[in-house]
Amino acid sequence: METSQGERGEATLAEAIGLTEELGGAIAGIAEEELAAGRVEAARTILEGLVVTNPRDARGWILLARTHRSLGQPLAARFCAEVAGILAPGVPEAQLARAEGLLPFPEDRSRGLQLLEQLAGGEGGVAERAAALRTAAGA
């Protein structure tokens, strides 16, 4: 039986407990503020709870990837970025997270730089960050 909750009819914990998209967004916003304030462990705790509760929310995965990068955990950051890229393949923020997740790995660095080049050709904050990262990477 196919339902709106997914191909196999399985609801996320967020759906089961009635966590709305607005409340999930507010929680992600709090985590983002914690991250910006340098309270990285607090952000990680919030975001891990968010992605467990609603694993289909790309924003949570994007922020968790950024958090793991801040903690110096490149493999965890890459995993979160890859999930975000799968959930939101056309979203520039997800693609930026993927590119950043690839850069620390020598065998995948060129792929990360190619993604940054593509993103740098766009507009807005993602393009600016992509261009800055390319410059910082010496590309």
Backbone bond lengths (Angstrom), bond angles and torsions (degrees), N, CA, C in turn:
res aa  C-N    CA-C-N  psi(-1)  N-CA   C-N-CA  omega(-1)  CA-C   N-CA-C  phi
1 M - - - 1.441 - - 1.518 109.62 -
2 E 1.312 118.14 123.30 1.457 121.80 179.78 1.521 109.19 -93.82
3 T 1.324 115.85 133.37 1.457 121.16 178.84 1.514 109.17 -127.82
4 S 1.309 116.21 178.00 1.457 120.27 178.60 1.530 111.44 -71.79
5 Q 1.320 117.58 -10.14 1.451 120.83 -177.52 1.513 113.43 -86.17
6 G 1.294 119.10 0.44 1.451 119.67 178.02 1.506 110.99 140.81
7 E 1.311 114.45 171.74 1.455 120.11 -175.47 1.521 112.23 -62.64
8 R 1.322 117.60 -34.16 1.458 119.76 -176.43 1.525 111.80 -100.77
9 G 1.328 117.64 6.93 1.455 119.93 178.92 1.510 113.99 77.08
10 E 1.342 118.06 18.03 1.447 121.57 -179.17 1.522 109.93 -94.79
11 A 1.313 116.12 128.57 1.460 121.30 177.88 1.520 109.21 -86.48
12 T 1.310 116.08 149.55 1.454 119.56 172.25 1.523 107.86 -78.04
13 L 1.311 116.77 165.44 1.457 120.86 176.00 1.531 109.80 -59.88
14 A 1.333 116.67 -37.63 1.467 120.97 178.34 1.525 110.49 -58.33
15 E 1.314 116.85 -43.90 1.464 120.60 178.83 1.520 111.21 -67.74
16 A 1.320 116.22 -39.41 1.464 120.75 -177.91 1.526 112.11 -65.97
17 I 1.338 116.96 -35.35 1.466 119.51 -179.04 1.523 113.17 -97.04
18 G 1.337 116.50 -0.47 1.455 120.44 176.99 1.519 114.74 80.45
19 L 1.322 117.40 25.59 1.462 121.28 177.25 1.523 108.16 -72.34
20 T 1.311 116.66 114.93 1.456 120.71 -177.25 1.518 111.46 -77.51
21 E 1.320 115.04 162.10 1.464 120.45 176.84 1.527 110.34 -60.80
22 E 1.316 116.98 -37.81 1.468 121.30 -179.98 1.519 111.20 -64.31
23 L 1.335 116.66 -43.81 1.461 120.14 179.53 1.527 110.23 -67.82
24 G 1.324 117.08 -40.86 1.465 120.33 176.03 1.519 111.29 -59.85
25 G 1.338 116.40 -41.28 1.459 120.63 177.02 1.517 112.25 -63.62
26 A 1.334 116.19 -38.54 1.466 120.33 178.22 1.529 110.63 -65.59
27 I 1.329 116.72 -40.43 1.462 121.01 178.36 1.530 109.52 -63.90
28 A 1.326 117.09 -44.13 1.463 120.55 177.58 1.530 110.32 -61.31
29 G 1.325 116.53 -38.40 1.463 120.58 178.28 1.523 112.19 -62.86
30 I 1.322 116.36 -40.51 1.466 120.44 177.19 1.526 109.88 -63.35
31 A 1.318 116.60 -43.99 1.465 120.27 178.47 1.526 110.76 -61.69
32 E 1.328 116.32 -40.45 1.470 120.42 178.88 1.530 110.69 -63.21
33 E 1.325 116.77 -39.08 1.463 120.66 177.25 1.533 110.79 -65.59
34 E 1.322 116.57 -40.58 1.462 120.73 177.54 1.531 110.29 -61.10
35 L 1.321 115.46 -43.67 1.463 120.85 179.70 1.528 110.39 -63.06
36 A 1.322 116.58 -45.62 1.465 120.76 179.94 1.531 112.06 -63.19
37 A 1.332 116.13 -31.01 1.463 120.83 -179.78 1.529 112.46 -83.61
38 G 1.337 116.72 -0.54 1.447 120.34 178.56 1.517 114.29 87.04
39 R 1.318 116.82 5.97 1.463 120.83 177.88 1.534 108.05 -91.68
40 V 1.333 113.79 70.48 1.462 121.67 -170.25 1.523 111.68 -67.76
41 E 1.320 118.04 -40.54 1.467 120.26 179.36 1.525 111.19 -64.19
42 A 1.323 116.94 -39.41 1.468 120.01 177.57 1.530 109.90 -64.08
43 A 1.329 116.30 -42.25 1.475 120.38 178.00 1.521 110.21 -62.04
44 R 1.323 116.93 -43.11 1.467 120.87 179.84 1.531 110.91 -60.01
45 T 1.306 116.44 -45.23 1.467 120.56 -179.51 1.523 110.97 -60.87
46 I 1.316 116.58 -46.71 1.464 121.14 179.59 1.524 110.66 -61.83
47 L 1.325 116.12 -47.10 1.468 120.59 -175.51 1.522 112.41 -70.12
48 E 1.312 117.75 -36.42 1.464 118.62 175.85 1.524 110.42 -61.78
49 G 1.326 116.47 -41.08 1.463 119.49 175.85 1.512 111.94 -63.94
50 L 1.323 116.37 -38.29 1.458 120.52 -179.26 1.526 112.00 -66.37
51 V 1.333 117.47 -44.57 1.468 118.59 -178.17 1.526 112.25 -73.36
52 V 1.321 117.39 -26.29 1.463 119.49 173.97 1.524 109.51 -70.99
53 T 1.319 115.72 -39.74 1.460 120.85 -179.06 1.518 111.67 -71.62
54 N 1.327 116.89 -41.63 1.460 121.11 -179.31 1.529 109.88 -134.98
55 P 1.329 117.00 80.14 1.463 120.10 -176.28 1.526 114.61 -68.28
56 R 1.323 118.41 -7.05 1.469 120.97 179.53 1.531 113.26 -93.16
57 D 1.334 116.96 2.63 1.461 121.32 -178.34 1.522 109.86 -92.25
58 A 1.316 116.36 105.86 1.467 121.23 -177.23 1.516 112.47 -62.08
59 R 1.337 117.93 -34.30 1.466 119.68 -177.82 1.528 111.23 -59.58
60 G 1.323 117.11 -42.30 1.458 120.22 178.37 1.512 111.94 -60.34
61 W 1.330 116.49 -42.15 1.468 120.97 179.33 1.525 111.08 -67.41
62 I 1.337 117.19 -38.80 1.469 120.96 178.62 1.525 109.63 -61.87
63 L 1.329 116.07 -47.53 1.465 119.98 -179.47 1.528 111.67 -66.98
64 L 1.327 116.66 -36.46 1.458 119.15 178.41 1.531 110.55 -67.85
65 A 1.322 117.71 -35.16 1.474 120.55 174.97 1.528 109.84 -61.27
66 R 1.326 115.92 -45.46 1.475 119.90 179.28 1.534 110.40 -61.89
67 T 1.321 115.93 -40.51 1.460 121.18 -179.97 1.527 110.57 -62.64
68 H 1.317 116.89 -46.31 1.470 119.63 179.41 1.524 111.41 -64.46
69 R 1.339 117.53 -34.97 1.470 119.01 175.07 1.528 109.73 -61.99
70 S 1.326 116.32 -42.51 1.468 120.49 179.33 1.524 112.11 -63.03
71 L 1.324 115.83 -30.50 1.462 120.73 179.40 1.528 112.53 -85.26
72 G 1.337 117.60 -0.33 1.456 121.23 -179.24 1.517 112.90 72.49
73 Q 1.339 115.71 34.96 1.463 121.81 -179.59 1.526 108.92 -117.58
74 P 1.354 116.61 77.95 1.466 119.97 -172.57 1.528 114.74 -64.08
75 L 1.316 118.38 -34.48 1.458 119.37 -179.27 1.532 111.05 -69.34
76 A 1.322 117.04 -42.62 1.460 120.65 176.87 1.528 110.18 -64.47
77 A 1.337 116.80 -39.84 1.464 120.73 178.02 1.519 110.63 -62.51
78 R 1.309 115.92 -42.48 1.469 119.53 -179.74 1.525 111.12 -64.65
79 F 1.323 116.96 -43.47 1.458 120.16 178.43 1.528 110.92 -57.42
80 C 1.326 116.63 -49.50 1.471 120.95 -179.03 1.524 110.84 -62.13
81 A 1.323 116.88 -40.10 1.467 120.74 179.54 1.516 111.42 -66.05
82 E 1.327 116.98 -38.29 1.463 119.94 178.69 1.527 110.51 -65.63
83 V 1.320 117.07 -40.72 1.465 120.07 176.90 1.526 109.45 -61.58
84 A 1.326 116.89 -45.63 1.475 120.51 179.00 1.523 110.43 -59.17
85 G 1.330 117.02 -42.05 1.461 120.99 179.55 1.522 112.95 -63.92
86 I 1.311 116.71 -34.81 1.465 120.75 176.93 1.525 110.48 -70.48
87 L 1.329 116.13 -41.93 1.465 120.66 -177.78 1.529 112.63 -71.32
88 A 1.326 116.36 -32.91 1.466 120.51 -174.79 1.532 109.79 -137.52
89 P 1.340 117.33 67.49 1.472 119.62 -172.80 1.527 114.78 -62.48
90 G 1.303 119.04 -26.71 1.460 120.70 -178.48 1.515 114.39 -98.58
91 V 1.312 117.65 5.57 1.466 121.74 -176.50 1.532 108.96 -91.44
92 P 1.332 117.71 120.58 1.469 120.35 -176.53 1.529 113.87 -55.92
93 E 1.331 118.25 -38.17 1.462 120.53 179.82 1.521 111.09 -62.55
94 A 1.327 117.02 -37.67 1.464 120.85 178.20 1.522 110.32 -68.83
95 Q 1.320 116.96 -39.22 1.462 120.20 178.60 1.525 111.19 -68.36
96 L 1.316 116.60 -35.88 1.466 120.18 176.03 1.522 110.14 -64.39
97 A 1.320 117.09 -42.97 1.469 120.59 177.33 1.527 110.06 -60.24
98 R 1.332 117.09 -41.63 1.474 120.83 178.32 1.522 110.51 -61.51
99 A 1.331 116.54 -46.62 1.462 120.20 -179.76 1.520 110.82 -60.23
100 E 1.317 116.52 -46.20 1.463 120.35 179.14 1.524 111.09 -63.27
101 G 1.320 116.98 -34.60 1.454 120.91 178.70 1.522 113.72 -68.90
102 L 1.324 116.97 -25.34 1.468 121.29 -179.14 1.528 113.04 -84.31
103 L 1.312 117.74 -28.39 1.462 121.91 -172.00 1.530 115.24 -57.32
104 P 1.319 120.51 -38.30 1.472 118.87 -177.90 1.530 115.02 -70.93
105 F 1.310 117.36 -10.56 1.459 120.97 -175.17 1.523 109.78 -103.70
106 P 1.338 117.79 112.71 1.470 120.87 -174.32 1.530 114.06 -52.46
107 E 1.316 117.70 -38.35 1.460 120.27 -177.97 1.533 113.00 -72.57
108 D 1.331 117.11 -15.44 1.471 120.98 -178.14 1.529 112.94 -118.88
109 R 1.312 116.58 0.67 1.466 120.89 -176.43 1.534 112.24 -58.14
110 S 1.328 117.05 -42.57 1.468 119.11 -178.35 1.529 110.98 -63.81
111 R 1.329 117.48 -36.96 1.466 120.33 175.83 1.525 110.86 -63.56
112 G 1.325 116.44 -40.17 1.466 120.75 177.35 1.521 111.51 -63.74
113 L 1.330 116.35 -41.73 1.466 120.43 178.48 1.528 111.50 -66.01
114 Q 1.333 117.06 -36.58 1.470 120.01 176.50 1.528 111.10 -63.77
115 L 1.323 116.70 -42.80 1.465 120.09 177.02 1.526 110.72 -62.06
116 L 1.323 116.56 -42.23 1.466 120.01 178.54 1.521 111.00 -61.73
117 E 1.334 116.31 -40.34 1.468 120.18 178.92 1.534 110.49 -61.29
118 Q 1.320 116.25 -45.01 1.465 120.05 178.47 1.527 110.86 -61.51
119 L 1.325 116.68 -44.48 1.464 121.27 -177.96 1.528 111.76 -68.81
120 A 1.323 116.68 -34.10 1.467 120.75 -179.19 1.523 111.56 -65.10
121 G 1.322 117.09 -21.39 1.460 121.19 178.67 1.515 113.65 -79.01
122 G 1.329 117.13 -5.00 1.463 120.84 -179.68 1.518 111.79 -87.86
123 E 1.312 114.25 -155.76 1.463 120.61 -179.47 1.519 109.71 -126.03
124 G 1.330 115.41 159.28 1.452 120.85 172.87 1.512 113.97 90.17
125 G 1.332 113.76 -168.10 1.456 121.24 -175.29 1.510 114.33 -62.71
126 V 1.333 117.63 -36.36 1.469 120.30 179.35 1.517 109.83 -64.49
127 A 1.329 117.66 -43.19 1.468 121.39 179.47 1.523 110.37 -63.19
128 E 1.322 116.77 -41.77 1.461 120.31 179.41 1.519 111.22 -64.12
129 R 1.326 116.73 -44.70 1.477 120.48 179.47 1.523 110.51 -64.90
130 A 1.335 116.94 -41.79 1.472 120.75 179.01 1.524 110.63 -61.15
131 A 1.319 116.39 -43.86 1.467 120.29 179.16 1.526 111.01 -64.27
132 A 1.318 116.58 -41.41 1.452 120.28 179.09 1.530 111.23 -64.92
133 L 1.308 116.40 -40.82 1.474 120.07 178.32 1.518 111.85 -65.52
134 R 1.316 116.91 -39.16 1.477 120.36 176.96 1.516 109.83 -61.95
135 T 1.315 117.06 -43.97 1.462 121.23 179.40 1.526 110.13 -63.20
136 A 1.346 115.93 -45.45 1.458 120.13 -179.48 1.524 112.04 -63.79
137 A 1.334 116.11 -30.99 1.467 120.98 179.55 1.527 111.80 -80.99
138 G 1.330 116.61 -3.93 1.451 120.45 178.68 1.521 113.23 80.14
139 A 1.314 116.64 19.77 1.468 119.71 -179.38 1.510 111.44 -98.12
